[in-house]
Amino acid sequence: MRIEQIGDWTLEDRLAIGGKPLVVRFFELGAKGESAARKDFARVAARHPDARFYEVDLVENPSLAQRYSIARAPMVIVFINGVEVARQAGNLLATTVHRALGTPEDPSDNATD
């Protein structure tokens, strides 16, 4: 699953289109723990191939922090048909994403011996 970094106008365009669920991780480049948070986000993205995953750097797009009432980063917001359905502050995001999009089947569950 590819995670794309986008800016404020691109995010607004993608939300207006609707369709596939969007999971957006808002972060601040250089923040402590950023590498681990990015790996966790990639792990969740791999389990939800029917959604689109994006990252937005709030340092480069500060207006989005106010627009989406983000008091602290990182913050993950799940949008379905352009409407926010869930959000999670901090790095523990898997449960929130799974609740919003449905718990995906673990590929290892289908392994045959």
SULWO-V422024 format. One line per field, one symbol per residue. ss: DSSP state (H for helix, E for strand, L for the rest). psi: psi as a letter, one per 40 degrees, with the letter a starting at -180 (. if undefined). A space follows every 50 residues. Layout:
BEGIN
ss->???
psi->???
END
This chain:
BEGIN
ss->LLEEELLHHHHHHHHHHLLLLEEEEEELLLLLLHHHHHHHHHHHHHLLLL LEEEEEELLLLLHHHHHLLLLLLLEEEEEELLEEEEEEELLLLHHHHHHH HLLLLLHHHHLLL
psi->hhhhhiaddddddddddabiihhhhhihheihedddddddddddddegee ihhiihheddgddddddefhdiiihhhhhhfehheiihiaegeddddddd eihihhdedehi.
END
